[in-house]
Amino acid sequence: RSMAEAQAGSGWVIVVEPFSGEVLAMAGRPTFNPNRYNAYPSSRWRNRAVSDVFEPGSIFKIVTAAAGIQESVVAPGEVLDCGQGRIEISGTVINDHAVFDHLTFAQAVAKSSDIGMIRVAQRLGRDNFAAPTGVELPGESGGLFRPTARWSALSLPSLSFGQEIGVTGLQITMATAAVANGGYLMKPIVVRRVEDAEGRAV
């Protein structure tokens, strides 16, 4: 099962069956009673797992890695130059969280190397990222993703490790589920079937 969680006084938890896309559990805090919604401030009425957007950071590296494999720009055993933990792009130095010299692509993913992911993103180019999940829930956000025409020279490298992009909890959970199920991005399913009064599927 694929699960993503955010906690900090307010947050969400989502559990998904990765092979079917079925949402098995979804909860948020702070909560409210929908039968007495007027008793709560309107800020509590939303489903944070599908409406709130956050900058994912390193968990987004799975998207960069998956895109690299899908577009055949990198192979798991290929060695990437991680620049002793630093890279300069348009006069700006980006430092990795550790000093890595050369890592295979698989090692770069396992060690969460920012520079390794930047190398993959540079090969991918600008046009390989985002979309809403299409879940049957109201208020879903499409996330935050600037058109490529408004990118700076640092946007592609930043995106490769989850900055300059906003995603919902459900979007990142479905991306993780695709890794868990062997590479198939499923549409999340909240309603498995609809039955009539006699229990027959309609």
C-alpha positions, -999 to 999 in steps of 0.1 A, spaced: 0 0 0 11 35 -7 8 61 20 18 97 23 13 118 54 17 153 66 15 162 103 18 195 121 -14 204 140 -31 205 106 -24 179 80 -37 148 63 -31 111 58 -39 90 27 -37 53 21 -40 40 -15 -40 5 -30 -14 10 -57 -25 -16 -82 -61 -4 -85 -58 32 -74 -85 27 -47 -83 53 -19 -86 31 12 -83 59 38 -82 96 37 -83 118 68 -75 154 77 -69 177 107 -85 199 119 -118 181 112 -154 191 113 -189 174 114 -204 179 79 -239 175 95 -232 206 116 -208 225 93 -221 259 105 -207 252 139 -172 253 125 -151 280 108 -152 277 70 -114 271 69 -122 236 83 -146 226 55 -120 217 29 -104 183 23 -67 192 29 -55 161 11 -68 173 -22 -71 210 -18 -39 221 0 -7 225 -20 28 222 -6 63 222 -20 73 185 -19 111 188 -17 130 155 -20 100 132 -22 95 147 -56 127 131 -68 108 99 -75 90 119 -103 123 130 -118 137 95 -115 106 79 -131 106 105 -159 143 98 -166 136 61 -169 104 65 -190 121 88 -214 152 66 -216 176 94 -207 193 74 -180 198 38 -170 199 24 -134 236 15 -135 248 46 -154 273 66 -135 265 103 -129 290 131 -121 277 146 -89 304 173 -89 318 167 -53 284 179 -40 281 211 -60 270 225 -94 270 260 -108 241 271 -130 239 306 -144 262 319 -117 244 303 -88 260 274 -69 237 246 -58 251 224 -30 240 189 -23 232 177 12 264 156 11 296 154 -9 291 129 -37 317 124 -65 303 98 -89 271 78 -82 252 54 -103 217 66 -111 203 40 -86 227 53 -59 218 89 -67 181 80 -60 189 59 -29 211 87 -15 187 114 -25 214 134 -44 202 168 -56 230 170 -81 223 135 -94 186 146 -100 197 178 -116 218 158 -141 188 137 -150 165 168 -153 190 184 -176 188 155 -200 150 155 -198 145 191 -207 116 214 -197 86 196 -210 82 165 -188 63 173 -155 25 179 -138 -14 173 -139 -44 170 -116 -53 134 -105 -90 136 -115 -104 122 -83 -141 123 -77 -138 147 -48 -148 184 -48 -122 212 -44 -92 193 -59 -63 216 -67 -43 211 -98 -12 221 -78 12 249 -87 33 247 -118 45 277 -137 44 276 -176 79 269 -190 79 303 -206 82 318 -171 110 296 -159 144 309 -150 177 291 -156 173 276 -121 138 263 -125 146 230 -141 173 221 -116 150 232 -87 121 212 -100 143 181 -101 144 180 -63 109 193 -56 112 231 -54 93 256 -75 64 233 -76 33 227 -55 15 194 -52 -14 180 -32 -12 151 -8 -32 130 -32 -9 138 -62 23 128 -44 6 97 -30 -5 86 -65 31 92 -78 44 70 -50 18 43 -58 31 43 -94 66 34 -80 50 7 -58 30 -10 -86 58 -11 -112 53 22 -130 16 26 -138 1 60 -128 -34 51 -117 -64 74 -114 -75 75 -77 -109 58 -71 -130 68 -42 -163 51 -52 -157 14 -62 -193 9 -73 -228 22 -70 -256 -1 -59 -294 2 -61 -318 -5 -31 -315 -43 -38 -277 -43 -38 -273 -46 -75 -244 -28 -91 -257 0 -113 
